[in-house]
Amino acid sequence: MSEGRLRLTIVGGFLGSGKTTWLRHQLFAGGFPAAHVIVNEAAGTPVDHGLLEGTNDQTVLAGGCACCDGSQTFQDALLEICDARSQMTDPTQRVGQLVLETSGLADPAAIVDLIQSHPVLIRHIVVHETIVVVDALYGQTALETEPVAQAQIRAADRLILTKIDLAGPTETGRLRRMLHMLAPGAAQSGSSFGSPVDLPTMAAKAVVLPKLAADSAAITTCQLDLGPDPDWTALTLWLSALLHAYGDQIVRVKGVICSPAGRLLVQAVRNRVPSPEVLPETETAAPEDNRLVLIGSGLSSNAIERSYQLVRDTG
Amino acid sequence: MCSLCGFPAAPGHWTEAGAATAHDRLRERFRRGAMLSNLLRPVGISVHDGGLVPGILVMGPGGASAIVPNLEVLWIEVDRILGRPFDPLET
């Protein structure tokens, strides 16, 4: 029962699992009418919000994850939205529902706890559903190495499997069994760029999930500032070499780069780089442009910056 | 896949998405070839991209050579010629 409270849908999932791509299509197809979308990113430079722009109201929370170091900012943002809604006299103008796209490192259960234990928020917001997006290609690797990836699955009411075509039916079947062991109650469905697709059959044989220590190698974020006029040749030369050598450590790369061919969204999940999307031109460069965010374990900002400069100086 | 939401993807290999015109593309290739040569000279590898035919020519110290279609394959070839992974953080 929502009893007049605002419904919140949490869209979670590991780094690069396809949260933004899935949500973008749902918003486009009218899946969340009159929704206020909150986009949370662990890195200081937000990228995803640019992809979700449209008719929806939007709040961007960058530089801290809503379930841990950014939880205060997140609570403040929610209170502000609830406040504005309470003061709105015209019910047709009111926000109908909330959708939170979490950072790839967030535990959705911690966000549910946060709302349910907050004296004010619990009276304004009801958590409707926790949807967790799982990448069929790298999901299993994440579950075998990252405790937070397992926690995300356990918190799910509904699981969306993406990139099934890249992973193949056998691997996806095994992953489905693994997901079923972690979250037996969560319905599983398949999605390709947001549109529903059929899932391969779940593997019959149980899989062994390794027990992970809570303190396994921490995932950190680094940012590379490319300046107002980035050198595309140097950047791609360097990034392709870096991803080739460190694709197992660098889980996620994203950034909007202004090139002679327009504003390009460069992103990678491990060492897989899709063709950059060409984003609409803006009159002045957005403050987030020309910064590359790299998320992974054992990354040194200094080493990354130095190696990029070294490559750039060869030109 | 829905072709209505989202933005168009740049054609070709992702590393080549930054050039808008044929002229830009050619200049990028020359410059990229020169930069790769400078970067890999210390490990004994030379790189040449003449711009006339597709592909980048990679040559090792013992005369081993290969033509690769893009940067992604180039790094695989560099590792093979070197017999060890090339580490961009240790150059």
Interface residues (C-beta under 8 A of the other chain):
Chain A: T21 R24 H25 L27 F28 A29 L51 S192 F193 G194 S195 W232 T233 A234 T236 L237 W238 S240 A241 L242 H244 A245 Y246 I257 S259 P260 A261 G262 L264 L265 V266 V273 P274 S275 P276 E277 V278 L279 P280 A303 I304 R306 S307 L310 V311 T314 G315
Chain B: M1 C2 L4 C5 G6 F7 P8 A9 A10 P11 G12 H13 W14 T15 E16 A17 G18 A19 A20 D24 E28 R31 R32 A34 M35 L36 N38 L39 L71 E72 L74 W75 I76 D79 P85 F86 D87 P88 L89 T91
